[in-house]
Amino acid sequence: MVNRRVNEVLQRLDWMREQRIWPNGLRYLWTDAFGVVLLVSLYRETGQQQWLDQAEWLVAEVERVLGRERGIRIGEAPDRDGQYYHYLAMWLYAMVVLGRVLPRYRERGIELVHEIHDRFVVPGTGVIWKMREDLSGVYPGFGLGAMDAYDGYVSYRLLDEQGLAREISELRELIETSYRDLVITQDLGAGMMLWLSHFFPDESWAQLQRERCLQVLDELWVEPEGYFCRQPGFRDVRFAFTNYGISVGLQAVGATPERVQRLERYFTGYRSGDEYDREAITHVMACSSAFPGELIHTEPAD
């Protein structure tokens, strides 16, 4: 018997397809990475082959539209040029999830690491946040990312701990030199760090960042409405998709389930009045919040 939250997700997926929002809209790597995980999760939950077929179709479309000689472009729209490392790391996680069912996708993820790692990662210094589309250099105006080493570290370890030992070691060194001073004050960043922390929960960086991010999220929580604002001091600035990302992080670490329920209720009726009301990222992240599925790690990571 399919659970109630899955039925909600299926209804939203039908609506998105009817409106040509997703997966039959413009490609966007972050959204599509979460989408692949969602589709595999539906396959795992229902046993229906159609969801696995759709996940494979989506991967093929991303590679066709966004794939480059090295790496994957941010998005299909003209202003979504360049490559983000944290988007690529999320796509790598999608390859981990799909690879549990179809191992060739894990191999595809490993190949992608070999394409991008040495372009983005400066050993002993940091990870470049955004690169030019051909990975020939840093995208103008961008520097090192605060969380990128953590994004890559988790995905690499889940892909191939032994085969990617050198790359993992370089990222681990960056984490060891940064995690004690790192304070994430942005909503989605805190939520995603919670999510990252649940894969290797006994490691020092994960323990400290989990505690720190939960404290930050306490500051961002807005009463009586029931949502997380964008950052401290910006009480009225909120985004549905970032709140859904926080929801995934909170569910991953088993924290404040009542806030997860309340933010979902709030954003069910909330309309921003801008393009985000119909953006795929809003609705795919809503599905991920309602049914995290394979986003939540249930097996020993080691």
C-alpha positions in Angstrom: 0.0 0.0 0.0 1.5 3.4 -1.1 1.7 5.8 1.8 -0.2 9.1 1.9 2.9 11.3 1.4 3.9 9.3 -1.7 0.4 9.9 -3.1 0.9 13.6 -2.5 4.1 13.5 -4.4 2.5 11.6 -7.3 -0.2 14.2 -7.6 2.3 17.0 -7.7 4.4 15.2 -10.3 1.3 14.8 -12.5 0.6 18.5 -12.1 4.2 19.5 -12.9 4.1 17.4 -16.0 0.8 18.8 -17.1 2.1 22.3 -16.7 5.4 21.5 -18.4 7.4 22.5 -15.3 9.3 19.2 -14.7 10.7 16.8 -15.8 9.5 18.1 -19.3 10.7 21.7 -18.7 14.1 23.3 -18.8 17.0 21.4 -17.4 18.6 22.6 -14.2 21.3 20.4 -12.6 20.4 21.0 -8.9 16.7 20.3 -9.4 17.4 17.3 -11.7 19.8 15.8 -9.1 17.1 15.8 -6.5 14.7 14.6 -9.2 16.8 11.5 -10.0 16.9 10.7 -6.3 13.1 11.2 -6.0 12.4 8.9 -9.0 14.6 6.2 -7.6 13.0 6.6 -4.3 9.6 6.1 -5.9 10.9 2.9 -7.6 12.1 1.6 -4.3 8.8 2.4 -2.6 6.4 1.1 -5.2 8.4 -1.4 -7.2 7.1 0.1 -10.4 9.6 0.0 -13.2 8.3 3.2 -14.7 10.1 5.3 -12.0 13.4 3.7 -12.7 12.9 4.2 -16.4 12.1 7.9 -15.8 15.3 8.2 -13.7 17.4 6.8 -16.6 15.6 9.0 -19.1 16.3 12.1 -16.9 20.0 11.3 -16.6 20.2 10.9 -20.4 18.5 14.2 -20.9 20.8 16.0 -18.4 23.8 14.6 -20.2 22.4 15.5 -23.6 21.4 19.1 -22.8 23.9 20.1 -20.0 26.8 17.6 -20.4 30.1 19.1 -21.6 33.4 17.5 -22.5 34.3 17.9 -18.9 31.6 18.3 -16.3 28.0 19.5 -16.5 26.6 23.0 -17.1 24.5 24.6 -14.4 21.3 24.9 -16.4 19.7 25.1 -19.8 18.6 28.8 -19.6 21.0 31.3 -21.2 21.9 32.8 -17.8 22.7 29.4 -16.2 26.1 29.1 -17.7 29.3 27.9 -16.0 29.6 25.0 -13.6 28.9 24.9 -9.8 30.9 22.4 -7.8 28.2 21.9 -5.2 25.6 21.2 -8.0 28.0 18.6 -9.5 28.5 17.0 -6.0 24.7 16.7 -5.7 24.6 15.1 -9.1 27.2 12.7 -7.9 25.0 11.8 -5.0 22.2 11.1 -7.5 24.6 8.7 -9.3 25.3 7.0 -6.0 21.5 6.4 -5.5 20.8 5.3 -9.0 24.0 3.2 -9.0 22.7 1.1 -6.1 20.1 -0.2 -8.5 22.1 0.0 -11.8 25.9 -0.1 -11.0 26.9 1.5 -14.3 25.7 4.9 -13.0 28.1 4.7 -10.0 30.9 4.2 -12.6 29.6 7.2 -14.5 29.8 9.2 -11.2 33.4 8.2 -10.7 34.2 9.2 -14.3 32.7 12.7 -13.5 34.9 13.0 -10.4 37.9 12.4 -12.6 36.8 15.1 -15.0 36.1 17.8 -12.5 38.1 17.3 -9.3 41.5 18.7 -10.3 39.8 21.7 -12.0 37.9 22.8 -8.9 40.0 21.6 -6.0 43.1 23.5 -4.9 44.8 21.2 -2.4 45.5 22.9 0.9 43.6 26.0 -0.1 39.9 25.3 -1.0 37.4 24.4 -3.6 36.4 26.9 -6.3 32.7 27.6 -6.1 32.1 28.3 -9.8 34.1 27.6 -12.9 33.9 28.7 -16.6 31.8 26.2 -18.6 34.8 24.5 -20.2 36.6 24.4 -16.8 39.4 26.5 -18.2 39.4 28.9 -15.3 37.5 30.5 -12.4 34.2 32.1 -13.4 34.7 35.9 -13.2 33.8 37.3 -9.8 33.8 33.9 -7.9 36.2 32.5 -5.4 36.3 29.6 -2.9 33.1 28.0 -1.6 32.5 27.6 2.1 30.8 24.2 2.0 32.0 22.7 -1.2 34.7 20.5 0.3 32.0 18.9 2.5 29.7 18.3 -0.5 32.4 16.6 -2.5 33.7 14.6 0.5 30.4 12.9 1.2 29.6 12.1 -2.5 33.1 10.8 -3.2 33.1 8.5 -0.2 29.8 7.1 -1.1 30.9 6.6 -4.7 34.2 4.8 -4.2 36.2 5.2 -1.0 39.2 3.3 -2.2 39.3 4.3 -5.9 38.9 8.0 -5.0 41.3 7.9 -2.0 43.5 10.7 -3.2 40.6 13.0 -4.0 38.9 12.2 -0.7 42.1 12.9 1.2 42.5 16.3 -0.3 38.9 17.2 0.7 39.3 15.8 4.1 42.3 18.0 4.7 40.3 21.1 3.7 37.5 20.0 6.1 40.0 19.5 9.0 41.3 23.0 8.5 37.9 24.7 8.2 35.2 23.0 10.2 36.0 24.5 13.6 35.6 28.1 12.3 32.8 27.5 9.8 29.5 29.1 10.8 26.8 28.8 8.2 24.1 31.5 8.6 22.1 31.0 5.4 18.9 28.9 5.5 19.6 26.3 2.8 23.3 26.1 3.6 22.4 25.1 7.2 19.9 22.6 6.0 22.2 21.0 3.5 25.0 20.8 6.1 22.7 19.0 8.4 22.0 16.6 5.6 25.7 16.1 4.9 26.4 15.5 8.6 24.1 12.5 8.8 26.2 10.3 6.5 29.2 10.1 8.8 27.7 11.3 12.1 30.5 10.3 14.3 33.2 12.4 12.6 34.2 15.5 14.5 33.2 17.9 11.7 29.7 16.4 11.5 29.1 16.6 15.2 30.2 20.2 15.5 28.4 21.4 12.3 25.2 19.5 13.2 25.1 21.3 16.6 26.0 24.6 15.1 23.5 24.5 12.3 20.6 23.5 14.6 21.5 26.6 16.7 21.4 28.8 13.6 18.1 27.3 12.5 16.7 28.1 15.9 17.5 31.8 15.2 16.0 31.6 11.7 12.7 30.1 12.8 9.8 32.6 12.6 6.9 32.5 14.9 3.9 32.4 14.8 3.9 31.9 11.0 6.1 28.8 11.0 8.9 29.1 8.5 12.7 29.6 8.4 13.8 33.1 7.2 16.7 33.5 4.8 19.3 34.6 7.3 19.5 36.3 10.7 17.9 39.8 10.7 15.8 39.1 7.6 12.6 37.9 9.2 10.3 38.5 6.2 12.6 37.0 3.6 11.6 33.4 2.9 11.7 30.9 0.1 9.7 27.7 -0.2 12.5 25.7 -1.9 15.1 26.6 0.8 12.7 25.6 3.6 12.1 22.3 1.9 15.8 21.8 1.8 16.0 22.5 5.5 13.2 20.0 6.0 15.3 17.3 4.4 18.2 18.2 6.6 16.1 18.1 9.8 14.6 14.8 8.8 18.0 13.4 8.1 19.2 14.1 11.6 15.8 13.4 13.3 15.4 17.0 14.6 12.3 19.1 15.3 9.7 17.1 13.3 7.0 19.6 14.4 8.8 22.4 12.5 9.0 20.2 9.4 5.2 19.7 9.6 4.6 23.4 10.2 6.8 24.7 7.4 5.1 22.3 5.0 1.7 23.5 6.1 2.8 27.1 5.7 4.2 26.8 2.2 1.3 24.7 1.0 -0.7 28.0 1.0 2.1 30.5 0.5 2.6 32.3 -2.8 5.5 34.6 -3.3 4.0 36.2 -6.4 7.2 35.8 -8.4 8.6 33.2 -10.7 9.4 30.8 -7.8 5.7 29.9 -7.6 6.1 27.9 -10.8 9.8 27.1 -10.8 10.6 23.4 -10.9 13.1 23.8 -8.0 10.2 24.8 -5.6 8.1 21.8 -6.5 10.8 19.1 -6.8 12.1 20.2 -3.4 8.6 20.1 -2.0 8.4 16.4 -3.1 11.8 15.7 -1.5 10.5 17.2 1.8 7.3 15.2 1.7 9.1 11.9 0.7 12.9 12.1 1.3 13.3 8.4 0.4 16.9 7.7 -0.7 18.0 11.2 0.5 18.1 9.7 4.0 20.9 7.3 4.5 19.8 4.1 6.3 22.8 1.8 5.8 26.3 2.1 7.3 28.3 4.6 5.2 31.5 2.8 5.9 
